[in-house]
C-alpha cells in the first residue's frame, strides 16, 4: 500500500462461488465470515478516508469471493454504495476478483458502468487435469477466453495462479505460467497451495491421497516461474497468502504457508544464479561475490543457507558476499583465488 495507490479491501467470502474448490475455505483464508453489505462498503471507505492524507489515490477492492457470480441485484447494491465516493473523488476506482466462467459481455458492461478498473481472474491453473482434480468447475479454455474479453473491454487484468494443486508438477506449473504470459496480463498473483482445515484438500491429505506441497517445494517452483514473469515484464503483485490470525493460529495445517514466501523465492533465485556463475570452478577456492546493496540479504539467505549451500556444493575454503555497484538481481564474481 502506497500513498499513490491505496487499496481499501472489502471481503465477500465465498459469495457467488457455484462449487467448493478442494483447497478453499474462505472464512479461514480471509479471516472474514460475514457477507459484505452496502454499510460494509461505506464504513470501509470512510475509515480509509480518515487514515490517508488528502490526495491519496484510493481503490476499493472486492476480494474473497466470485464477485460477478453473485446475484446482479447484490452486485449493484454494493456498487451503488460506492458510487457517491467515486463521484466526490474519495475513491478513484474499483477492483474485484472473480471466476473465469462468471465473465460475459453483459457483466463487463455493468463493471464499466460502475467504474471498475481492475478485474482479477482466479485462473489457478491452465492445465485441465489439475482444474478437474481441484474441482474448479471450469476449463483452461474458459480462463483464456475470459482473460481476452477482460483485456479487450479495456480493463486492467490480473491473473491468479496456484502451485502444488492436486495433479500439479513443476512442469505443469511452468506450463501454466507460460500460458498466462501469452495472455498479457497487467500483473499476476502466485498462491502456492496451503492445506487449510475444513476443506476437501485437508481430508485428501489426511487420507494420503494428496501429497503436501511444502514451503521448499513452493520456493523451488516459484523461483522458476518468477524468472519467467520477470523476463516477460509482468509484475508479481503478491506471492503467498496474506497472513491472518486464523492461518497463523493453526488453521494452515500444512503446505506452503510462510509470511515471507516472496523473500524466500527471490533468495532462491539468487542462489540459482550463483550456482550457474560458479559452475566448473575447482575446489578449495576463496570466493567473493558482489551483489546490489538491496540483494545482500537475499544472496546470503535465511540463516546463511545460501552461503552454506554454495560452500558445500563447490567445496569452497570461504565465501564472502559484499555489495557492489551492479543492478538488482545481478551477481558478479569479484574474487576467485
Phi, psi and omega in degrees: 000127180236169179293338183274331184210091183261135181265132175251101185278136170233122186264134178241069190302117174064005177295135174086346182289123183281347181207169180260110173294149188298333186267355197260131164214091189298331179297313182286326182287314184270340184080012181237142183240329186274139177293150179289145177232173177302321180292324176302316181297312182299315181297316181298316182293315182293323176296319180293322180299327179285334185276322188259146183294158179301139181096351178293133177277118185244138178237123176285132184234122174266110184242164166098342180220189177260088192304313186283358176264352176283160181308139184305320181299326179285323174302311183298321180299319179290319177297316181297326178295329180275340189303314180301327181283333171289317183296322182266003175085006178298320171239153184260334183192180181231146170232155180208159176245146182201180180269150178299327182273013176243031180237128172210177185298319180297318179297314181296325176296320179294318179297320179296319180301324185258026170066029171289130180255323189236129176243123177257123179256128176278085179287313181067311175207156172242029173244119187300323180296319179294318178298319181293314180295336180268001180058042180288327178084010175214170183253169176296324179298321179295325176297312183296318180295317180295318180299317180294320179298316180298314180295315182295333179279356174093012178274156168285131184249125172244131178249135179255133175231156177240158172238153176078020176288165176307130180086352181286150170225170174304319182295319180290326177293318178296320178297318177299315180300318180295320179291325176296316179302321180294341179271355175055053176289163178275350177182166178224155167243140179240120182239095172300144187294132175245136177273115184248142179303153176062039173231161177296326179297323177300316179295320178297319179295316180296326181278351179085011180266355175229129178269129182303135173267097189285169175302318179298317177299314183296317180298318181299308184284325180293330175298322180290315184282331175297320177301319179296315180294320178299314181295331179275355180074025180258117182291141173263112186270347175198139174229114182093152179296144172295136177297136173230165179299321181295312182294314180291337182273002174125357178286334172275101188264351180187176179090195191267060176261118178206129184294343180236042184299318181301321178295320178297320181294314179297324177295319178296323178296322176295320177300314181300320178294320180294322178299317178297318183294322184268357182304127176094356180286154180283156179289172176063036178257153170259122188239138171237122178252135177253136177223167174300149181308322183288347185254001185301311182294325178293320181291321178294318180087157178299131182055031178060030185296323180291320178298316179297315181300313182292320180298316181286318183296318184258009177052051182278149172288321178202156177218124178241137176251127180223159179276146178212172187272077175224169181291152176300137180094348180265157176228137179236133175279106184272329182207139177215107179211000000 
